Amino acid sequence: MTNQANTDRVYIFDTTLRDGEQSPGATMTLEEKLQVAEILDTMGVDIIEAGFPIASNGDFEAVATVAKRAKNSVICGLARAIPADIDRAGEAVRFAKRGRIHTFVSTSPIHLAHQMKKTEDEVLEIVTKTVTQARNLIDDVEWSGMDATRTPIEFLARCTEAAIKAGATTINIPDTVGYSTPEDYYQLIHDLIEMVPNSDKAIFSTHCHNDLGMAVANSLAGVRAGARQVECTINGIGERAGNAALEEVVMALRTRADALPYHTEIETTHLSRASRAVSAAANFPVQYNKAIVGKNAFAHESGIHQDGMLKNASTYEIMTPESVGIKSTSLVMGKHSGRHAFKEKLKDLGYELADNQFQEAFQRFKDLADRKKHVYDDDIIALVDDEIGSGADRIKLVDMSVTSKTGGVHRCELKVAVDGAPVEVSFDGTGSVDAIFSAIKKAVNASPHLVLYAVDGVTGGTDAQANAHVRLELNGRIASGNATEPDTLVASARAYLNAYNRLLVERGAPAQGALAG
């Protein structure tokens, strides 16, 4: 494999299932990971980093299963510069048509002194040994110098040269802590390629975090400097403030080809669908003003803007909604719509559900259509995402009654099914939501800390569905839950239960009482 600095093709390396899932509360189930991986594979992502195989049996299973199912993408497993990690990653990706091992080691003085407790010479020896080990397992090996942007360039160049000599085909230069500026990052990539004598034998890659809000700008600066792989995530999720957002990188290259004469093989009409799938799987709502895929990305309220849009859309839009898979909201669905029409609408919105999922989604659609005057596309999207996100929950809401009185008692009568067994409780709280959440704690015999509770409307109007978001923390573990219902209190209860169910998935615990204390 040769250096790609003189070509205009940029490879997209998606790490949503690895770095993205490391966002506190963003843990996905195996089925959710497989759904996201299928979308990434279909939309043309070049490399999917499917997980960290040594981290857990669940991570290993996810990487191996994605590797077996992928049709187009290279499937990558992450490994520390530790022999056991590398062997485990190799074992997981061996099922792929094309596999990759991605191994990393810290290079910055602050990491070497406080975390690694190694000398530069010891690190160089580790680089050579572990990359050689990985290359003996597979032809495609990526090496990363963790905290590269705070590493003296002379030492980083020595590590890079050693990694390529040992067989690395991709060299990743991560801005691990989001410290760099575009000017800094451009110079670092440019100088490394110039300094390393065997740099023409590898592709250079960017991996930028967003701590200062410059992840996408830094990534594009790296491309201008000669990097031809960009590591990114859907919706920009990831550690701390997240990673470079895939949709922003891809659409920046497409829209500003005059300033950035490079291209990717991403089918951009899948971007909106990918964003929704990741948001539902990770239970991380997309902010309304998020570039490319946010609800307001193609919305215009100002009279001046609306006037311009009516005359010519290009006055205020530099790309079309259709180019990223967003279609205008319509009112064609209602209580008289049948299964065939609903299935066609789902296909139009980018969904293909299994038979049981479709039947459940259709029933919920009919129930919603009976209660709501107009059913918008956004309502259907929220309904289906909610069904996908909570379908595997072991604890489900069966029935709930809430009584509230100004200045008086707020009482919740609650019935849930715990692994199919009914549990009924009641609780008096300081408010309706407090009574609901306290009743759930009583039912499951656990008291997680409520980190976040928020509610927003899916569409406008007093009959709009409520979209509730809950984030819980217990014993150092964080999980997020999401639910959509016409009733705000029911949505809140289901979101809380969804978050608690995810804590159970993470810990592999029995459903009732296992997390008490």
Secondary structure, 3 states (H helix, E strand, C coil): CCCCCCCCECEEEECCCCCHHHCCECCCCHHHHHHHHHHHHHHCCCEEEEECCCCCHHHHHHHHHHHHHCCCCEEEEEEECCHHHHHHHHHHHCCCCCEEEEEEEECCHHHHHHHHCCCHHHHHHHHHHHHHHHHHHCCCEEEEEECHHHCCHHHHHHHHHHHHHHCCCEEEEEECCCCCCHHHHHHHHHHHHHHCCCHHHCEEEEEEECCCCCHHHHHHHHHHHCCCEEEEEHHHCCCCCCECEHHHHHHHHHHCCCCCCCECCCCHHHHHHHHHHHHHHHCCCCCCCCCCCCCCCCCCCCHHHHHHHHHCHHHCCCCCHHHHCCCCCCCCECCCCCHHHHHHHHHHCCCCCCHHHHHHHHHHHHHHHHHCCCECHHHHHHHHHHHHHHCCCCEEEEEEEEECCCCCCEEEEEEEEECCEEEEEEEEECCHHHHHHHHHHHHHCCCCEEEEEEEEECCCCCCCCEEEEEEEEECCEEEEEEEEECCHHHHHHHHHHHHHHHHHHHHCCCCCCCCCC
